[in-house]
Amino acid sequence: MTVAAGIGYALVALGPSLSLFVSVISKKPFLILTVLSSTLLWLVSLIILSGLWRPFLPLKANVWWPYAILIVMSVGFQEGLRLLFWKVYKRLEDVLDAFADRISRPRLFLTDKMQIALAGGLGHGVAHAVFFCLSLLTPAFGPATYYVDRCPQMPFFLISAIIALAFVTIHTFSMVIAFDGYAEGRKVDQVFVPVVHLAAGILTLVNFAPGGCVIGIPLLYIVASLTLFYCGKMVWRRLTENPSQGVVSH
């Protein structure tokens, strides 16, 4: 029974990502490579952050402010890396467009660029889920489960999976918003992404309060829903402004 529970926790965290990968990403080899490279990049960034904070561990469980500093530092580092990731992608996009011109093929459509950003965001989200959820699930396949005193309402593994799913959603669609914001020079989009990322990270501190998960998790999903809604609105606006670009090239 615990094997089924462990698989269930993993599917809660990564089930929607798997569906997105199968339905959208798997159809194009380039998008698959983008997901894999993005996942590796963000995993390396998390490992670097872990190494930087290793001398200060373990942090006191009843003191929240060191965790707040850690979250702010991590968000700042990852947002800087996101901008670097976009600049690398932009150079690659220029190479692909130049190659298309040489062989008399159409350049990347807007939907192509959005799918590439989606793949990059999915890689970011999967890396987060692997680092903060899947790496903790090994005991979930054992003969028992585990609860924490501050949130006895749900097993610890289920809480981790639910939080991971929220962050996967935020990271996946934030990348689409960020890439378009960088490309179009829209400050609102460029600011929205780090603010949402930081807000989501800070909301996890609510779990330090007794029963905080009952409040923190719904708030986290409000942030995830806001990110999804904002991304959908942005995509609709861009495709409405450029109807001829709403075609996916092959």
C-alpha positions in Angstrom: 0.0 0.0 0.0 2.9 2.4 0.7 4.3 1.7 -2.7 1.0 3.0 -4.2 1.2 6.0 -1.9 4.8 6.8 -2.9 3.8 6.6 -6.6 0.8 8.7 -5.9 2.9 11.4 -4.2 5.2 11.5 -7.2 2.3 11.8 -9.6 0.7 14.6 -7.6 4.0 16.5 -7.9 4.8 15.7 -11.6 1.6 14.2 -13.1 0.5 17.5 -14.8 4.1 18.0 -16.0 4.1 14.5 -17.5 0.9 15.2 -19.3 2.2 18.5 -20.7 5.4 16.8 -21.8 3.5 14.0 -23.6 1.0 16.3 -25.2 3.2 19.2 -26.3 6.9 18.7 -25.7 7.5 15.2 -26.9 6.3 16.0 -30.4 9.4 18.1 -31.1 13.0 16.8 -30.4 14.3 20.4 -29.9 11.7 21.0 -27.1 12.8 17.7 -25.4 16.4 18.9 -25.5 15.3 22.3 -24.1 13.5 20.6 -21.2 16.5 18.3 -20.4 19.1 21.2 -20.6 16.8 23.5 -18.5 16.3 20.8 -15.9 20.1 20.2 -15.6 20.8 23.9 -15.4 18.3 24.5 -12.6 19.4 21.4 -10.7 23.0 22.7 -10.8 21.9 26.1 -9.6 20.1 24.5 -6.6 23.2 22.4 -5.8 25.3 25.5 -5.9 22.9 27.3 -3.6 23.0 24.3 -1.3 26.8 24.4 -1.2 26.8 28.1 -0.4 24.5 27.5 2.6 26.1 24.3 3.8 28.4 26.0 6.4 25.3 27.5 8.0 23.4 24.3 8.4 21.5 23.1 10.3 19.2 26.1 10.7 17.1 26.3 13.8 13.6 24.9 13.2 11.9 27.4 15.4 13.5 30.5 13.9 12.1 31.7 10.6 14.3 34.7 9.6 17.3 32.6 8.4 15.0 30.8 6.0 13.7 34.2 4.8 17.2 35.3 3.9 17.8 31.9 2.2 14.6 32.3 0.1 15.5 35.9 -0.9 19.0 34.9 -1.9 17.8 31.9 -3.8 15.1 33.8 -5.7 17.6 36.6 -6.6 20.2 34.0 -7.8 17.6 32.1 -9.9 16.1 35.2 -11.4 19.6 36.3 -12.5 20.1 32.9 -14.0 16.7 33.1 -15.7 17.9 36.3 -17.5 21.2 34.6 -18.5 19.2 31.6 -19.7 17.1 33.9 -21.9 20.1 35.7 -23.4 21.6 32.3 -24.3 18.2 31.3 -25.9 18.1 34.6 -27.7 21.4 34.0 -29.4 20.2 30.5 -30.3 17.1 32.0 -31.8 19.1 34.3 -33.9 21.1 31.4 -35.2 18.0 29.4 -36.0 16.4 32.4 -37.8 19.6 33.0 -39.8 19.7 29.3 -40.8 16.0 29.5 -41.8 16.8 32.5 -44.1 19.7 30.6 -45.7 17.5 27.6 -46.6 14.5 29.8 -47.5 12.4 28.5 -44.6 10.1 30.6 -42.4 11.5 32.0 -39.2 10.4 30.9 -35.8 6.7 31.7 -35.2 5.5 33.4 -32.0 4.0 30.1 -30.9 7.3 28.3 -31.5 9.0 30.8 -29.2 6.3 30.4 -26.6 6.7 26.6 -26.7 10.5 26.9 -26.3 9.9 29.2 -23.2 7.3 26.6 -22.0 9.8 23.8 -22.3 12.4 25.9 -20.4 9.9 26.6 -17.7 8.9 23.0 -17.4 12.6 22.1 -16.9 12.8 24.6 -14.1 9.6 23.2 -12.5 10.8 19.6 -12.8 14.1 20.5 -11.3 12.4 22.1 -8.3 10.1 19.0 -7.9 13.0 16.6 -8.1 15.1 18.6 -5.6 12.4 19.4 -3.0 10.0 16.5 -3.4 11.2 13.4 -5.2 14.4 13.4 -3.3 12.4 13.1 -0.1 10.0 10.3 -1.2 12.2 7.3 -0.6 10.9 6.7 2.9 7.3 7.0 1.5 7.8 3.6 -0.1 8.4 2.0 3.3 6.0 0.5 5.8 4.8 3.7 7.3 4.3 7.4 6.6 5.5 10.5 8.4 3.8 13.5 10.0 5.2 16.8 11.4 4.0 18.4 14.6 3.3 21.7 12.9 0.9 20.2 10.3 -0.6 16.9 11.6 -3.5 17.2 9.2 -1.6 15.6 6.3 1.4 13.3 5.8 4.6 15.2 5.2 5.1 13.6 1.8 1.7 14.7 0.6 2.4 18.3 1.7 5.7 18.2 -0.2 4.0 16.9 -3.3 1.3 19.5 -3.2 3.7 22.3 -2.7 5.9 21.0 -5.4 3.0 20.9 -7.9 2.3 24.6 -7.1 5.9 25.5 -7.8 6.0 23.5 -11.0 3.0 25.5 -12.2 4.6 28.8 -11.2 8.0 28.1 -12.7 6.6 26.6 -15.9 4.4 29.5 -16.9 6.6 32.2 -15.3 9.2 31.3 -17.9 6.7 32.1 -20.8 5.9 35.4 -19.2 9.5 36.3 -18.6 10.7 35.4 -22.0 8.0 37.4 -23.7 8.7 40.3 -21.3 12.4 40.3 -22.1 11.8 40.1 -25.8 9.2 42.8 -25.9 10.8 45.0 -23.2 7.7 44.9 -21.1 8.7 46.0 -17.6 5.4 44.8 -16.1 6.1 41.2 -17.2 9.8 41.4 -16.2 8.8 42.5 -12.7 5.8 40.2 -12.3 7.9 37.0 -12.5 10.4 37.7 -9.7 7.7 39.2 -7.5 5.5 36.0 -7.9 8.6 33.8 -7.4 9.5 35.6 -4.2 5.9 35.7 -2.9 5.6 32.0 -3.4 8.8 31.3 -1.6 7.9 33.6 1.3 4.5 31.9 1.6 6.2 28.6 2.5 7.3 30.2 5.7 3.7 30.1 6.9 4.3 26.4 7.4 6.4 27.2 10.4 3.3 28.2 12.3 1.2 25.5 14.0 -1.3 24.4 11.4 0.2 26.8 8.9 0.0 24.4 6.0 -3.8 24.8 6.1 -3.4 28.5 5.3 -0.1 28.5 3.4 -0.9 25.9 0.8 -4.2 27.6 -0.4 -2.3 30.9 -0.5 0.4 29.3 -2.6 -2.2 27.9 -5.0 -3.7 31.4 -5.3 -0.3 32.6 -6.5 0.0 29.6 -8.9 -3.5 30.3 -10.3 -2.6 34.0 -10.7 0.5 33.1 -12.6 -1.4 30.7 -14.8 -4.1 33.3 -15.5 -1.6 36.1 -16.2 0.3 33.8 -18.6 -2.9 32.9 -20.4 -3.9 36.5 -20.7 -0.5 37.5 -22.0 -0.5 34.7 -24.6 -4.0 35.6 -25.8 -3.0 39.3 -26.1 0.2 38.4 -28.1 -1.6 36.1 -30.4 -4.4 38.6 -30.9 -1.9 41.3 -31.8 0.0 38.9 -34.2 -2.7 36.6 -35.7 -0.3 35.6 -38.5 2.1 34.3 -35.9 -0.3 31.9 -34.4 0.9 29.1 -36.5 3.3 26.5 -35.3 6.1 25.7 -37.7 7.4 22.1 -38.2 
